[in-house]
Amino acid sequence: MFFLALKNILFYKGRSITTFALTFFSTFSFIVYVAMMDGSHNSILHNALKVYVGAIEIYEKGYREIGGNEYLLYNVHKKEEILKNIEGVSSFTSRYETYGLLSSDEYSSAAMVVGINPTKEVQHSQLKNALILGEYLDGSANNCLYVGSDLAKRLHVKLDSKVSFIGSASDNSFAADIFKVCGMFKTGAYEFDSSSAFIDRGYFDTLMLSEDMASYIHVNVTDLSDVDLIQQKIQAALDDPKLEVLTWKTLMASMVEAMKVDSIFGYISISLFFVVIFFVIMIFSFINASSRLREFGTLRAIGLSSANINVLLFYEIFILSTLAIILAAPLGAYVAYYFNANPIIIEGMSETYKEYGIVSDELPLSFDLFTIAWNVGIVYLLNFLSILYPMRFINRFKPLEALKHV
């Protein structure tokens, strides 16, 4: 049956070429489309993680829901020593966040003031790269304030302007000081830029009485795909029921949901495309089968069964699909691999993105062999499903009826 199927493929060249081309185009397009969709989601995620949120963050239970000094982390240095020995953790840093009132000579604004380690923070966020004016914090434990550009506009301050701070220290006592604006940043996230300011942790700890304390610990991982496993390792190593170890999936739940919705609509779009391709292949298979009824009648008359005819049609679609996929899959995989290593640059947007300092103008494709494998599997399945109706149609005719069919 296999060799007879091969002979039929060579004989019916028009139908064979059409089926081959549709399968080739479907496979290639599906692989590239899914790689581009997954790549864009990965790019959005990595850009978001670069701004401020971590792959993993460690909190005292209640801090995210209630906040306040009652839910600060204590013995931070001890916890960091534990993190050093956990496989998969690439780096970590602690942050002390507080909310207070920043005031210039004439204007005031509520703001989140964060004490950071400037050197470590470079590995955990793109705050330094978001610099648009002045200087990033130099780690000299002085009163320099690194201010969001939109917050600076609210306060109507410039470089070297004096800004007063009023807030509550870690022991709930009154805390107040005068800061000097040394630098301004712009991430492109308006809410963040309009409400955030950063200061050296060494200086801020003295003011806030927060030595060896933190609002949370920000953790980077070597492989983002292993974040759930690393989360479990950290939770087990810390062994403290009062702590919660959260991944980016929880920290950026709204973004995760948005990406899921985008994926759903993406798959709906590609599904409509495949429905069209499926019916085109099925119609060609049906036309081909109906035009060959006398041939099938002859085969039945000389002793072939309905099952043999079905096997013959199966081999025909199998050979054409396999040849098309053998060519399309490596080509699609290569395109995904190439643009994963060499991301597409969105022409015309580069300068706009550079204004924000963080958002990348690159669109990498996702290269994942498992994804490519199931992409190929779906195309295979649709091709085999497309011959079910032609098989049923042919088997409705008895050998004598098929021989007389015009």
Buried (B, 14 or more C-beta within 10 A) or exposed (E): BEEBBEEBBEEBEEBBEBBBEBBBEBBBBBBBBBBBBBBBBBBBBEBBBBBBBBBBBBBBEEBBEEBEBEBBBEEBEEBBEEBEEBEBBEBBBBBBBBEBBBBBEEEBBEBBBBBBBBEBBBEBBBBBBBBEBBEBBEBEBBBBBBBBBBBBBBBEBEBEBBBBBEBBBBEEEEBEBEBBBBBBBBBBBEEBBBBBBBBBBBBBBEBBBBEEBBBBBBBBBEEBEBBEEBBEBBBEBBEBEEBBBBBBBBBBEEBBEEBEEBBEEBBEEBEEEBEEBBEBBBEBBBEBBBEBBEBBBBBBEEEBEBEBBBBBBBBBBBBBBEBBBEBBBBBBBEBBBEBBEEBBEEEEEEEEBEEBBBBBBBBBBBBBEEBBEEBBEBBBEBBEEBBEBBBEBBBEBEBEEBBEBE
